[in-house]
C-alpha cells in the first residue's frame, strides 16, 4: 500500500521547517519528501492549500471518560472524583468501557491524534476499540490499592492479566504500560512491584504525580517528603517513566526528574479547569526534561483536541509568567508531536524519510488560517481539531476529507448515548 500526498505545506524534520513538497508513503513508513514526486501510488491525495503535519501524540488521557463530559463541571478535583465520577465508573461494564473507548478514538481521529497514552480499566476492551479505530494506543490499567495488601496482590494480578490479553492481540499499534494511579492511592509495596515488573518485562510506566496541593499535603503528611522525592528514594523513577501533570514541583523535584530522564505529560486544560495549578514548564525545559502534552480525560477538559491543547499551553504560561516569549509556538508544537513520540520510544512525531507514517493533514483554505504567514503559529494559535481533514496512522488512512473510514460514526455516538442514559 502506497500513498502520495501532493502539493502541501510540509512540516519537515526535527526542526519543523515548512517546505512546499510532496510526501510518499510506502507501507507504514515515509519513504520520500521532496517536490514533484513522479512515482505512482495506490492512493493520491491533493494537499493544495493544506498542511502536512506529524500526527499528534496525546501523552495522557482516559479515553472512555467521554461518557462523563459535562457531567460535573466546575468542582474541585477530589469532590469531582469522589461524589460524581467514581460512583458512575463503578457501574460501568466491560462493554460500556469499550463503547466509551470507541467514542474517544473517534474524537481523536477527527482531530489529528495518531498516538495516545491511556489509563483506565477493562483495558483489554479499550485495546479492541483501538485496533478497530486504527490508532496507536499505549494502554495502562489504573492500579489503586489504597494500602490494602490484599488489594495490592489483586491489582498486580489484574495488570498482568491485561498485559497478557493485549500482547496476545499481537498488534504493532498496541502497547501495554504499567499504570499505578498515583503515590497517594498506591502503597509503596505496589509501587516497588510495578518498578520491578516494568524493568523485568521492558514496559513503560505512567503515573499521576504532584497534580494538586491536596495530593502534595497527603504525601507530605504520610511520608514527610514530596511525591517525587518519595518515588526517587524507592528507586521507582527512570527514563521509562511518564508522570502526568507535575504541577507542584520544586527545584529539588525538577533536578531529580532530570537526573532520571523522566518525561512529564503536561495537561493545561484539565489543570486550569480543576484549578490544580500551573506546571513550571520553563523550569522543566531549562533542566532538559522531556515535556509532552496531554488532554487528560474528556470529563475534565472537556475534549481530546490536541490543537486546542497547544493553544491553552502557550497562552497559560505566557500570562502566568507575564512573559510573551515563554512557551513559543514551535516549543509547544514539539511537545505535542516529537516529545510525545520520544517519551513512548516511537519512531514518529516527525515527517522525514524512514519515520513511521503517522500524519495529520490540516485544511488551511479557511478564513481563520489565512493568510499563511506562519504555519506553526497558525496551528498553535488559530487552528482546532475540526480543521483536520485527513488522518493517517501506520501508513493507513483512518479519515479522508473528514470521513472516518475505520469506524461507523453514527453507531459510535448512538452507543455512547445509550450507555449514559442507562447510567443516569
C-alpha positions as CSV (number, residue, x, y, z in Angstrom):
1,X,0.0,0.0,0.0
2,X,1.4,3.4,-1.0
3,X,0.1,6.9,-0.6
4,X,1.3,10.1,-2.3
5,X,0.4,13.4,-0.7
6,X,1.0,16.2,-3.2
7,X,1.4,20.0,-3.2
8,X,1.2,20.6,0.6
9,X,3.0,22.7,3.1
10,X,5.1,20.0,4.8
11,X,6.4,20.4,8.4
12,X,9.7,18.7,7.7
13,X,12.2,17.1,10.1
14,X,13.1,17.7,13.7
15,X,13.4,21.5,13.3
16,X,9.9,21.6,11.8
17,X,10.9,23.5,8.7
18,X,7.9,24.3,6.5
19,X,8.5,23.4,2.9
20,X,6.3,23.1,-0.2
21,X,6.7,19.4,-1.1
22,X,5.1,16.0,-1.7
23,X,5.2,13.1,0.7
24,X,5.4,9.5,-0.4
25,X,4.4,6.7,2.0
26,X,5.3,3.1,1.2
27,X,4.0,0.5,3.6
28,X,4.0,2.1,7.1
29,X,6.9,4.4,6.5
30,X,7.6,7.8,4.9
31,X,9.9,7.0,2.0
32,X,10.4,10.3,0.3
33,X,9.8,14.0,0.9
34,X,10.5,16.4,-2.0
35,X,9.0,18.5,-4.7
36,X,7.3,16.9,-7.7
37,X,7.5,13.2,-6.8
38,X,6.7,11.3,-10.0
39,X,6.3,7.8,-8.6
40,X,2.8,6.2,-8.9
41,X,0.9,5.3,-5.7
42,X,-2.2,3.4,-4.8
43,X,-3.8,6.5,-3.3
44,X,-3.0,10.1,-4.3
45,X,-4.2,13.0,-2.0
46,X,-4.1,16.5,-3.3
47,X,-3.0,18.7,-0.4
48,X,-3.1,22.0,-2.2
49,X,-3.6,24.7,0.5
50,X,-3.2,22.2,3.2
51,X,-0.6,21.5,5.9
52,X,1.0,18.0,6.2
53,X,1.9,17.7,9.9
54,X,3.2,15.0,12.1
55,X,0.2,13.3,13.9
56,X,-0.3,14.5,17.4
57,X,0.7,12.4,20.5
58,X,-1.7,12.7,23.4
59,X,0.6,11.7,26.2
60,X,-2.1,11.5,28.9
61,X,-5.8,10.7,28.7
62,X,-8.6,8.4,29.9
63,X,-10.3,7.7,26.6
64,X,-13.6,6.2,27.8
65,X,-14.3,9.2,30.0
66,X,-16.1,11.0,27.2
67,X,-19.2,9.5,28.8
68,X,-18.8,12.0,31.6
69,X,-18.2,15.1,29.5
70,X,-20.2,17.9,31.2
71,X,-21.5,15.6,34.0
72,X,-20.0,17.5,36.9
73,X,-18.3,20.7,35.9
74,X,-16.8,23.5,38.0
75,X,-15.8,21.4,41.0
76,X,-12.5,20.7,42.9
77,X,-10.7,17.5,41.8
78,X,-11.4,15.3,44.9
79,X,-15.1,16.3,45.1
80,X,-15.5,15.8,41.4
81,X,-13.9,12.3,41.7
82,X,-15.5,11.1,44.9
83,X,-19.0,12.4,44.5
84,X,-19.6,12.1,40.8
85,X,-17.0,10.3,38.7
86,X,-16.1,7.3,40.8
87,X,-19.7,6.3,41.6
88,X,-20.6,6.4,37.9
89,X,-17.5,4.5,37.0
90,X,-18.4,1.7,39.5
91,X,-21.4,1.0,37.3
92,X,-19.6,0.7,34.0
93,X,-19.4,-2.8,32.5
94,X,-16.6,-4.0,30.2
95,X,-18.8,-3.4,27.2
96,X,-19.6,0.1,28.4
97,X,-15.9,0.9,28.6
98,X,-15.4,-0.4,25.1
99,X,-18.2,1.9,23.8
100,X,-16.5,4.8,25.6
101,X,-13.2,3.9,24.0
102,X,-14.8,3.9,20.6
103,X,-16.1,7.4,21.3
104,X,-12.7,8.6,22.4
105,X,-10.8,7.1,19.5
106,X,-13.3,8.6,17.1
107,X,-12.8,12.0,18.6
108,X,-9.0,11.6,18.4
109,X,-9.1,10.5,14.7
110,X,-11.2,13.5,13.8
111,X,-8.8,15.9,15.5
112,X,-5.5,14.5,14.2
113,X,-4.2,12.5,17.1
114,X,-2.4,9.4,16.0
115,X,-1.0,8.0,19.2
116,X,-2.2,8.2,22.8
117,X,-1.3,7.1,26.3
118,X,-4.3,5.9,28.2
119,X,-5.1,4.9,31.8
120,X,-8.4,3.3,32.8
121,X,-9.8,-0.2,33.5
122,X,-11.0,-3.0,31.2
123,X,-8.1,-2.0,29.1
124,X,-8.4,-5.2,27.0
125,X,-11.8,-3.8,25.8
126,X,-10.1,-0.5,25.1
127,X,-7.5,-2.4,23.1
128,X,-10.2,-3.9,20.9
129,X,-11.6,-0.5,20.2
130,X,-8.1,0.9,19.3
131,X,-7.5,-2.0,16.9
132,X,-10.7,-1.3,15.1
133,X,-10.1,2.5,15.0
134,X,-6.6,2.2,13.7
135,X,-4.8,4.4,16.2
136,X,-1.7,3.6,18.3
137,X,-2.6,3.0,21.9
138,X,-0.3,2.8,24.9
139,X,-2.7,1.3,27.4
140,X,-2.3,1.1,31.2
141,X,-4.6,-0.4,33.8
142,X,-5.1,2.2,36.5
143,X,-3.9,0.4,39.7
144,X,-5.2,1.5,43.1
145,X,-4.7,-0.5,46.3
146,X,-5.1,2.3,49.0
147,X,-2.6,0.5,51.2
148,X,-4.6,-2.8,51.4
149,X,-2.1,-5.8,51.0
150,X,-4.9,-8.0,49.6
151,X,-5.8,-5.3,47.1
152,X,-2.2,-4.9,46.1
153,X,-2.0,-8.5,45.0
154,X,-5.3,-8.3,43.1
155,X,-4.2,-5.1,41.3
156,X,-0.9,-6.7,40.2
157,X,-2.7,-9.8,39.0
158,X,-5.2,-7.7,37.1
159,X,-2.5,-5.7,35.4
160,X,-0.6,-8.8,34.4
161,X,-3.8,-10.3,33.1
162,X,-4.5,-7.2,31.0
163,X,-0.9,-7.3,29.7
164,X,-1.2,-10.9,28.5
165,X,-4.5,-10.2,26.7
166,X,-3.2,-7.1,25.0
167,X,0.0,-8.8,24.0
168,X,-2.0,-11.8,22.6
169,X,-3.7,-9.4,20.2
170,X,-0.2,-9.1,18.6
171,X,-0.6,-5.7,17.1
172,X,2.3,-3.3,16.4
173,X,-0.1,-0.5,17.3
174,X,-0.9,-1.7,20.8
175,X,1.4,-1.4,23.8
176,X,0.8,-2.4,27.4
177,X,2.0,0.1,30.0
178,X,2.1,-0.3,33.8
179,X,-0.2,2.4,35.4
180,X,-0.2,2.8,39.1
181,X,-2.7,5.6,39.6
182,X,-0.7,7.9,42.0
183,X,1.5,7.8,45.1
184,X,-1.4,8.8,47.3
185,X,-3.6,5.9,46.1
186,X,-0.9,3.2,45.8
187,X,1.1,1.6,48.6
188,X,4.9,1.6,48.4
189,X,4.7,-2.2,48.0
190,X,2.6,-1.8,44.9
191,X,4.9,0.9,43.5
192,X,8.0,-1.2,44.2
193,X,6.5,-4.3,42.5
194,X,5.5,-2.2,39.5
195,X,9.0,-0.9,39.2
196,X,10.4,-4.5,39.3
197,X,7.9,-5.8,36.8
198,X,8.4,-2.9,34.3
199,X,12.2,-3.5,34.4
200,X,11.8,-7.2,34.0
201,X,9.3,-7.1,31.2
202,X,10.6,-4.0,29.4
203,X,7.4,-1.9,29.8
204,X,6.8,1.8,30.3
205,X,5.2,3.2,33.4
206,X,2.8,6.1,33.6
207,X,1.6,7.6,36.9
208,X,-0.2,10.8,38.2
209,X,2.3,12.8,40.3
210,X,2.0,16.2,42.1
211,X,-1.2,17.2,40.4
212,X,-2.7,19.1,43.3
213,X,-1.7,20.8,46.6
214,X,-4.0,18.4,48.4
215,X,-2.1,15.5,47.0
216,X,1.2,17.1,48.0
217,X,-0.1,17.6,51.5
218,X,-1.2,13.9,51.8
219,X,2.2,12.6,50.8
220,X,4.0,15.1,53.0
221,X,1.9,14.1,56.0
222,X,2.2,10.4,55.3
223,X,5.9,10.2,54.3
224,X,7.4,13.6,55.2
225,X,8.6,14.3,51.7
226,X,7.4,15.3,48.2
227,X,5.9,12.6,45.8
228,X,8.9,12.9,43.5
229,X,11.4,12.5,46.4
230,X,9.5,9.5,47.6
231,X,9.5,7.9,44.2
232,X,13.2,8.6,43.8
233,X,14.0,7.1,47.2
234,X,12.3,3.8,46.4
235,X,14.0,3.5,43.0
236,X,10.9,4.0,41.0
237,X,11.9,6.7,38.6
238,X,13.7,6.1,35.2
239,X,13.7,7.1,31.6
240,X,10.8,4.6,31.1
241,X,8.5,6.7,33.4
242,X,6.0,9.2,32.2
243,X,4.5,11.3,35.0
244,X,1.2,13.0,34.4
245,X,0.6,16.6,35.5
246,X,3.7,17.5,37.6
247,X,2.1,20.8,38.6
248,X,3.5,21.1,42.1
249,X,7.3,20.5,41.5
250,X,10.0,22.4,43.4
251,X,13.6,22.8,42.3
252,X,14.7,19.6,44.0
253,X,11.9,17.6,42.3
254,X,12.9,19.0,38.9
255,X,16.6,18.0,39.4
256,X,15.5,14.5,40.4
257,X,13.3,14.2,37.3
258,X,16.0,15.5,35.0
259,X,18.6,13.1,36.5
260,X,16.4,10.1,36.0
261,X,15.3,11.0,32.5
262,X,11.6,11.1,33.4
263,X,9.1,12.6,30.9
264,X,6.4,14.9,32.2
265,X,3.0,14.9,30.4
266,X,1.5,18.5,30.7
267,X,-2.3,18.8,30.8
268,X,-3.0,22.5,30.8
269,X,-6.7,22.4,30.0
270,X,-7.5,20.0,32.9
271,X,-5.2,21.7,35.3
272,X,-6.9,25.0,34.6
273,X,-10.4,23.7,34.8
274,X,-9.9,21.8,38.1
275,X,-7.9,24.8,39.4
276,X,-5.0,22.4,40.1
277,X,-2.3,25.0,39.4
278,X,0.3,25.8,36.8
279,X,3.1,23.5,35.9
280,X,6.5,25.1,36.0
281,X,7.0,24.5,32.3
282,X,10.0,26.8,31.7
283,X,11.9,25.4,34.6
284,X,11.4,21.8,33.4
285,X,12.5,22.7,29.8
286,X,15.5,24.6,31.2
287,X,16.5,21.5,33.1
288,X,16.4,19.4,29.9
289,X,13.3,17.4,30.9
290,X,11.3,16.0,28.0
291,X,7.8,17.5,28.3
292,X,4.9,16.2,26.2
293,X,1.3,17.3,26.0
294,X,-1.9,15.6,27.0
295,X,-5.6,16.4,27.3
296,X,-6.4,14.3,30.3
297,X,-9.9,12.8,30.1
298,X,-12.8,14.5,28.3
299,X,-14.6,14.8,31.6
300,X,-12.1,17.3,32.9
301,X,-11.1,19.1,29.7
302,X,-13.8,18.7,28.1
303,X,-12.4,17.4,24.8
304,X,-9.5,15.5,23.3
305,X,-8.4,18.2,20.9
306,X,-4.6,18.4,20.8
307,X,-4.7,21.5,18.6
308,X,-6.8,23.3,21.2
309,X,-4.5,22.0,23.9
310,X,-1.4,23.5,22.3
311,X,-3.1,27.0,22.4
312,X,-4.0,26.5,26.0
313,X,-0.4,25.6,26.9
314,X,1.1,28.5,25.1
315,X,-1.3,31.1,26.5
316,X,-1.3,29.8,30.0
317,X,2.4,30.0,30.5
318,X,2.7,33.4,28.9
319,X,0.2,35.0,31.2
320,X,1.4,33.1,34.3
321,X,5.0,34.3,33.7
322,X,4.0,37.7,32.4
323,X,6.4,36.9,29.5
324,X,5.1,36.6,25.9
325,X,8.3,34.7,24.9
326,X,7.6,31.7,27.1
327,X,6.0,28.6,25.5
328,X,6.6,29.8,22.0
329,X,4.6,28.1,19.2
330,X,7.4,25.8,18.0
331,X,8.2,24.6,21.5
332,X,4.6,23.8,22.2
333,X,4.2,22.1,18.8
334,X,7.2,19.9,19.6
335,X,5.6,19.0,22.9
336,X,2.5,17.7,21.0
337,X,4.4,15.7,18.4
338,X,8.1,14.8,18.7
339,X,8.4,15.0,22.5
340,X,5.4,12.7,22.9
341,X,6.8,10.2,20.4
342,X,10.2,10.3,22.2
343,X,8.5,9.6,25.6
344,X,7.0,6.3,24.3
345,X,10.1,5.4,22.3
346,X,8.3,5.6,18.9
347,X,9.9,6.5,15.6
348,X,7.3,9.1,14.9
349,X,6.4,12.7,15.6
350,X,8.4,13.9,12.6
351,X,7.8,14.0,8.9
352,X,11.0,12.7,7.5
353,X,12.3,9.7,5.4
354,X,12.3,6.5,7.5
355,X,9.8,7.6,10.1
356,X,6.5,6.0,10.7
357,X,3.7,7.4,8.5
358,X,1.6,8.9,11.3
359,X,0.3,12.1,9.7
360,X,-2.5,14.7,10.0
361,X,-3.4,16.9,7.0
362,X,-5.0,20.2,8.1
363,X,-7.1,22.3,5.7
364,X,-5.7,25.9,5.6
365,X,-8.2,27.0,3.0
366,X,-10.2,28.8,5.6
367,X,-10.5,32.4,6.7
368,X,-9.1,31.8,10.3
369,X,-6.0,30.2,8.8
370,X,-5.3,32.8,6.1
371,X,-3.0,34.3,5.0
372,X,-0.4,31.6,5.6
373,X,2.1,33.9,7.3
374,X,3.4,31.2,9.7
375,X,2.2,27.6,9.6
376,X,3.4,26.6,13.1
377,X,1.9,29.7,14.6
378,X,-1.4,29.1,12.9
379,X,-1.6,25.5,14.1
380,X,-0.9,26.5,17.7
381,X,-2.9,29.8,17.9
382,X,-5.6,29.6,15.2
383,X,-6.5,26.0,14.3
384,X,-8.7,23.5,16.0
385,X,-9.5,19.8,15.6
386,X,-12.3,20.5,13.1
387,X,-9.7,21.8,10.7
388,X,-8.1,18.3,10.4
389,X,-9.1,16.8,7.1
390,X,-7.2,13.6,6.8
391,X,-5.6,11.3,9.5
392,X,-3.1,8.6,8.6
393,X,-1.6,6.1,11.1
394,X,1.0,3.4,10.3
395,X,0.5,4.2,6.6
396,X,-3.2,3.6,6.6
397,X,-5.9,6.3,6.0
398,X,-8.2,6.5,9.0
399,X,-10.0,9.6,7.9
400,X,-10.1,11.2,4.4
401,X,-11.8,14.5,3.7
402,X,-13.4,14.4,7.2
403,X,-15.0,11.0,6.6
404,X,-13.8,8.4,9.1
405,X,-13.2,5.1,7.3
406,X,-12.5,2.8,10.2
407,X,-15.5,3.4,12.5
408,X,-19.2,3.9,12.0
409,X,-19.5,7.4,13.4
410,X,-23.3,7.3,13.9
411,X,-23.1,3.9,15.6
412,X,-20.4,5.0,18.0
413,X,-22.2,8.2,19.0
414,X,-25.5,6.3,19.4
415,X,-23.9,3.7,21.6
416,X,-22.4,6.3,23.9
417,X,-25.8,8.0,24.3
418,X,-27.5,4.7,25.2
419,X,-24.9,3.9,27.9
420,X,-25.2,7.3,29.6
421,X,-29.0,7.1,29.5
422,X,-28.8,3.8,31.4
423,X,-26.4,5.3,34.0
424,X,-28.4,8.4,34.6
